[in-house]
């Protein structure tokens, strides 16, 4: 499963994980729930935990 981070003033990054938990690289998806959506798109985050 993948989750898209779409902040209002930045570029979208797709992480490993799902909305309501933490991403593979350790970012919490609960802080700004409107910035996160579940997706089936390929992961674009290059940090350890998401890409590996």
C-alpha positions in Angstrom: 0.0 0.0 0.0 1.2 3.5 -0.7 0.1 6.9 0.7 0.5 10.3 -1.1 1.6 13.3 0.9 0.3 16.4 -0.8 1.1 19.5 1.3 -0.6 22.7 0.0 2.7 24.5 -0.7 5.0 21.6 -1.9 5.3 18.7 -4.3 3.5 15.4 -3.8 5.6 12.5 -2.5 4.4 8.9 -2.4 5.5 6.9 0.6 5.1 3.3 1.6 2.4 2.9 4.2 -1.2 3.9 4.6 -3.2 6.8 5.9 -3.7 6.9 9.7 -0.3 5.3 10.6 3.3 6.0 9.9 5.1 5.8 6.5 7.9 3.4 5.9 10.4 6.2 6.6 8.7 7.1 9.9 6.5 10.1 9.1 3.2 10.2 10.9 0.2 10.6 8.6 -2.1 11.7 11.4 -0.9 15.3 11.9 -2.6 16.8 8.9 -5.0 14.1 7.6 -6.1 16.3 4.7 -2.6 16.2 3.3 -2.6 12.4 3.0 -4.4 10.0 0.7 -4.1 6.3 0.0 -3.0 5.5 -3.5 -1.8 2.6 -5.8 0.8 4.8 -7.5 4.5 3.9 -7.4 6.5 5.0 -4.4 8.6 8.1 -5.1 10.2 8.6 -1.6 13.9 7.6 -1.6 14.4 7.4 2.2 15.2 4.2 4.0 12.0 2.3 4.8 10.0 3.5 1.8 12.3 2.5 -1.1 13.9 -0.5 0.6 
